[in-house]
Amino acid sequence: MVRLPLTSAEVERGQRLGALLRRARGERSMLETALDARVSPETLRKIESGRVATPAFSTIAAIADVLGLSLDTVWAEISQPERGAGPSRSGQKARERLAS
């Protein structure tokens, strides 16, 4: 299977996801969090560092559950562009299509 390169938006979303999970984990150890979510500590480390920008849904769902995050919260956090950055062209076009 050939994997397509990630877009810059996917990479940024992965970085926001990692930052969210690190904040939510707080002082809790990465090992404890990973084991409770039934994922490897290496997988959690890669997600938190942004090296795995598009982890499997079930992986994120398990980690979010352990950290007490709703999937709605996760999606809201990772789907928003960085503060101060303008809307993306594709996002603007999508909003224009919905408005018409």
Secondary structure, DSSP 8 states (H G I E B T S, - for coil): -------HHHHHHHHHHHHHHHHHHTTS-HHHHHHHHTS-HHHHHHHHHTSSSS--HHHHHHHHHHHT--HHHHHHHHSS--TT----HHHHHHHHHHH-
